[in-house]
């Protein structure tokens, strides 16, 4: 990301990175988030090799010995395509079964659908930037409090 780039370029880069993260999450390609209290041990290549050789049932003890604690990633599945539905007693968290190929961009009181993913993967950041630039052009001179 270029520090002095226009806001559309910065936003497109962030959206593109989020889509790539979503794909990696869905494919279970993310490494666990780990808090390393002794990084000189736990981030050493030999330690990772040792840990990979341990059976999954006891790998926690190997991490514990090196003061490396896995952080809770259980909510990552609800990071995308999720919403809270208000209920009388307790709200419900709902996640769409299939990820969307779009994100919603709000500009003033208007909502826009931006295409970010196709069957081949993420849409190039330049294409997302062009869509965002079109949103800016469409909203120029419009009353920000009035929907389209």
N, C-alpha and C positions, 0 to 999 in steps of 0.2 A: 504494500500500500504506500502510495506517495503522500508525504505529509501535507503538501499544498494542493493536492488534487481536489477537483470539485466534489461537492457532497454526494453527487450521484455515483462517482467512481468509488468513493469510500463505502457508501451504502451497498453498492453492487459487490464489492470485495467481501464485506461482512456477510451478506446473504449467500454468496457463493461458498464461503468457508463453512457456514452453518449447514448448507445442503450436503457438502462433502462429509461433515461430521455426522449428519443424520444417516448417510449411506453407510459409513463405517460402523456406526452404532447398530444399524439393522443387520449388518453382516457379521456382527460380533468380532470386529477387528480391533477394538480398543484394548489397550493394555490397562490393567487395573490401576486406579488411582491409589498411590501408596504414600503414606507419610513416613519419611526416612529420618529416624532419630540418629542413626549412625550411617550416613551415606557412604563413608569410606568403606564400609563392609557391604551394605545392602545394595549399593549400585555398582558393585564390582562385577565384571563379566563372569568371573569364576563362581561368584555366589549365585548369579542367575542360572548358570549351568547346573550347579548343585541343586537349586530349588526345583528346576525343571525335572530332575531325576527323581525327586521325592514323589511318593504317591499323593494324590490330591487330598486324601483324608488326613494326612499329617503335615502337609505343606505349611499350614498355619504355624506350627511349632518352629519350623525353620525360619519363618519370618519373625516370629516372636524372639528367637535367639539373637537375631540381628537388629532388633528394635525397629522393624519395618512393619507398619500396620496398614492394612488395606482399608481404604475409606469406602463408605457405603455408596454404591453406584446404583442401588435398586430403583431410584426415581428417574434415572436417565431415560428409561423407556417411556416416561410421560413427558419428556421434554418437548417433543414435537407432536403435532396433530392432537393436542389434548385441550380440554376446557373444563371448567368447573360449572356444574349445573346446579343452581340454587334449589334446595328442597326445604320443606317446612322444619323438619327436625335436624337433618344433617345434609350438607351439600354432597353432591356426587361428582367424582372425577371421571370423565369419559374420554377415552382415547379412540380415535378412528382406527379401524382394523387395517386399513391400507393407507400408506402415506400419500399425501397430496403432491401434485406436480406444480402447485402454485403457492404463493404467499400473498397475504392481503396487506396492502399498503394504505395507510390512512393519511390523507393530506387535507387539512381543514376538516370539513364535515363530509368529505367524499371518501369512498372506499374504492380501491383499484385492485384488480387481480393481476399478479405478475407471474408469468411462466418461468419457473426456475429449474425444472427437471423434465427430461423426456425419457424415452425407453432406453437410451444409451447412457444416461447419467445426468450430471448437472449441466445445465445450459451454460455456455461460456459467460464469464463475468461481463464481457463487453456487450453481450446481448441483454443481460439484466440491466446494465447501465443505460442502454438505449431505451428500454422500457421505462426506467425511472425518469430519464430526461423527458420522455413523452408525457409522463404524469405531471412533471413540473410545468411543461408548456401548456397542458390542458387546464391546469389550475391557475395560470397567470391571469390576473385581473378579476378572478372570481371572488365572490364574497366567501370568506373562509367558513362562515357559519351556515351557509346554505348548501344542501345536498344538490347534486347535479340533476 
